Amino acid sequence: MAYVINDGCVMCGACEGACPVGAISAGADKYEIDADTCISCGACAGACPTGVISEE
């Protein structure tokens, strides 16, 4: 199951650098995770300082 970034994203970019498969990119107002690329490892959730990344 892919991870998602909720609306509390502060656009810090910590999650993007933590993703081992490059599934995260900057969107208009928050970072977004490509569900087809995400391997559900949880690295992004662990790197997020605001805790807004969770399993879908």
Contacts in CASP RR format, 6 or more apart in sequence:
PFRMAT RR
TARGET T0000
AUTHOR 0000-0000-0000
METHOD contacts of the structure
MODEL  1
MAYVINDGCVMCGACEGACPVGAISAGADKYEIDADTCISCGACAGACPT
GVISEE
1 40 0 8 1.000
1 55 0 8 1.000
1 56 0 8 1.000
2 33 0 8 1.000
2 35 0 8 1.000
2 38 0 8 1.000
2 40 0 8 1.000
2 55 0 8 1.000
2 56 0 8 1.000
3 33 0 8 1.000
3 38 0 8 1.000
3 40 0 8 1.000
3 42 0 8 1.000
3 44 0 8 1.000
3 45 0 8 1.000
3 53 0 8 1.000
3 54 0 8 1.000
3 55 0 8 1.000
3 56 0 8 1.000
4 33 0 8 1.000
4 53 0 8 1.000
4 54 0 8 1.000
4 55 0 8 1.000
4 56 0 8 1.000
5 15 0 8 1.000
5 24 0 8 1.000
5 30 0 8 1.000
5 31 0 8 1.000
5 32 0 8 1.000
5 33 0 8 1.000
5 44 0 8 1.000
5 48 0 8 1.000
5 52 0 8 1.000
5 53 0 8 1.000
6 52 0 8 1.000
6 53 0 8 1.000
6 54 0 8 1.000
7 30 0 8 1.000
7 52 0 8 1.000
8 30 0 8 1.000
8 50 0 8 1.000
8 52 0 8 1.000
9 29 0 8 1.000
9 30 0 8 1.000
9 31 0 8 1.000
9 50 0 8 1.000
9 52 0 8 1.000
10 49 0 8 1.000
10 50 0 8 1.000
11 26 0 8 1.000
11 29 0 8 1.000
11 30 0 8 1.000
11 31 0 8 1.000
12 49 0 8 1.000
12 50 0 8 1.000
13 26 0 8 1.000
13 31 0 8 1.000
14 47 0 8 1.000
14 48 0 8 1.000
14 49 0 8 1.000
15 24 0 8 1.000
15 31 0 8 1.000
15 33 0 8 1.000
15 44 0 8 1.000
15 45 0 8 1.000
15 47 0 8 1.000
15 48 0 8 1.000
15 53 0 8 1.000
16 22 0 8 1.000
16 24 0 8 1.000
16 25 0 8 1.000
16 26 0 8 1.000
16 31 0 8 1.000
17 24 0 8 1.000
17 47 0 8 1.000
18 43 0 8 1.000
18 44 0 8 1.000
18 46 0 8 1.000
18 47 0 8 1.000
19 33 0 8 1.000
19 43 0 8 1.000
19 44 0 8 1.000
20 39 0 8 1.000
20 41 0 8 1.000
20 43 0 8 1.000
21 37 0 8 1.000
21 38 0 8 1.000
21 39 0 8 1.000
22 37 0 8 1.000
23 33 0 8 1.000
23 34 0 8 1.000
23 37 0 8 1.000
23 38 0 8 1.000
23 39 0 8 1.000
24 31 0 8 1.000
24 32 0 8 1.000
24 33 0 8 1.000
24 34 0 8 1.000
24 44 0 8 1.000
25 31 0 8 1.000
25 32 0 8 1.000
25 34 0 8 1.000
26 32 0 8 1.000
33 44 0 8 1.000
33 53 0 8 1.000
35 56 0 8 1.000
40 55 0 8 1.000
42 53 0 8 1.000
44 53 0 8 1.000
45 51 0 8 1.000
45 53 0 8 1.000
45 54 0 8 1.000
46 53 0 8 1.000
END
